[in-house]
Amino acid sequence: MGASTDGAESLHPDIEQVLIGSAHIQARLREIAAEIDRDYAGRQVLLVGVLKGAFILMADLARSLTVPVEFDFMAVSSYGSATQTSGVVRILKDLDLDIAGRDVLVVEDIVDSGLTLNYLLRNLRARGPSSLEVMALLSKPDQTRVDLPIRYQGFAVPNVFVVGYGLDYAERYRNLSFVGTLRPEVYAQT
Ligand code: PRP
């Protein structure tokens, strides 16, 4: 495994630039997992992954944790164009579990405008968890329109459209092990 510009990673034909390499992501996740282990020592964490983007992050983060964890998922959809959110959020799949009295940690791949997470946190808080925190792999500080309490943050990225490590463009590229930008020609084809 190489650094953020690992040669094998940049070979993907649709990728213009690797912003955060696979090894870098995994190292940061191990650091965050150690923090979570410390913060939740003696407690049981309920990880709530926000589909679809968080599925890869959730799997990797969880495998670095040693505190007891349970899993649940929500699927939400923001109305808007392919690359921009509108702030109106629709719940496509709700949680299976009752989170009242639970220590809930929401796992998000990216906080862009912050509107999706803002909506989700209000919704989940109303269900009476004993604690509610957020882990977000990526944030776009220049884009964020609401102030959000993100307890665990991976990386800040510039205001460019990114794919990989769960993030898609037209449902593709989620399975890339790194975060990167697409070549402009890829958008032109769709
Ligand atoms: C992405 C991401 C967040 C949201 C962030 O999801 O996973 O949920 O957008 O944007 P915001 O901060 O501007 O609200 P997306 O709607 O692309 O769905 P997906 O995870 O299924 O790809």
Residues whose N, C-alpha, C, O or C-beta is under 5 A from the ligand:
A	BS01	PRP	V50 L51 K52 G53 V76 S78 T85 D109 I110 V111 D112 S113 G114 L115 T116 L117
